[in-house]
Amino acid sequence: LRLAAHLSGDETLIHSLSNPTPDPGNPADDIFIVLASKWLQKSIEHVQPSDRDACKACVYASLYGSGAGTVAQKLGITTEEA
């Protein structure tokens, strides 16, 4: 994910991933909680573990070139939703 952030030049993502000592107890230090918050338009405090997991699956599916069918299957949604 760090490599993708670097290659994309996305300063927000680069900054989010550059914290050398993230606090595991701080949701704002978990990149997948932060991304799920933006993706689902929820505050960080309202992101559920299932939201984080779905976001993580989508991110890595995108990075590894999975299609909508694979994402849909992993998330238990329709291909159209994916």
C-alpha positions in Angstrom: 0.0 0.0 0.0 2.9 2.3 0.7 4.3 1.7 -2.7 1.0 2.4 -4.3 0.7 5.7 -2.3 4.2 6.7 -3.5 3.6 5.8 -7.1 0.2 7.7 -7.1 1.7 10.8 -5.5 -1.4 11.0 -3.2 -0.1 13.3 -0.5 -2.9 12.5 1.9 -2.3 8.8 1.7 1.5 9.2 1.8 1.1 11.3 5.0 -1.3 8.8 6.6 1.1 6.0 6.0 4.2 7.8 7.1 3.6 7.7 10.8 6.6 5.7 12.1 5.0 4.8 15.4 1.2 4.3 14.9 -0.8 3.9 18.1 -2.8 0.7 17.8 -5.4 2.1 20.2 -6.0 5.2 18.1 -8.4 4.6 15.2 -7.0 7.6 13.3 -3.7 5.7 13.0 -5.3 2.8 11.2 -5.2 3.6 7.5 -8.1 1.2 6.7 -10.3 2.8 9.3 -9.5 6.3 7.9 -10.2 5.1 4.3 -13.4 3.3 5.4 -14.5 6.6 7.1 -14.0 8.5 3.9 -15.5 5.8 1.6 -18.6 5.3 3.7 -18.9 9.0 4.7 -18.9 8.1 8.4 -16.9 9.6 11.3 -13.9 7.5 12.4 -15.7 6.7 15.6 -18.6 5.1 13.7 -16.6 2.8 11.5 -17.3 -0.8 12.4 -14.8 -3.7 12.1 -16.8 -5.0 9.2 -16.5 -1.6 7.4 -12.7 -1.7 7.9 -12.5 -5.3 6.6 -14.6 -4.4 3.5 -12.5 -1.4 2.8 -9.3 -3.4 3.2 -10.6 -6.1 0.8 -11.5 -3.4 -1.8 -8.1 -1.7 -1.5 -6.1 -4.9 -1.9 -8.5 -6.2 -4.6 -7.8 -3.0 -6.6 -4.1 -3.2 -6.1 -3.9 -6.8 -7.2 -6.3 -6.3 -10.2 -9.3 -8.3 -8.9 -12.5 -7.7 -10.8 -15.9 -6.7 -9.5 -16.9 -10.4 -9.3 -14.1 -11.2 -6.9 -14.8 -8.2 -4.8 -18.5 -8.9 -4.7 -17.8 -12.5 -3.7 -15.5 -11.4 -0.9 -17.9 -8.8 0.5 -21.1 -10.8 -0.1 -22.6 -8.2 -2.4 -23.8 -8.1 -6.0 -21.4 -7.5 -8.8 -23.3 -4.3 -9.5 -22.7 -3.0 -5.9 -19.0 -3.9 -6.2 
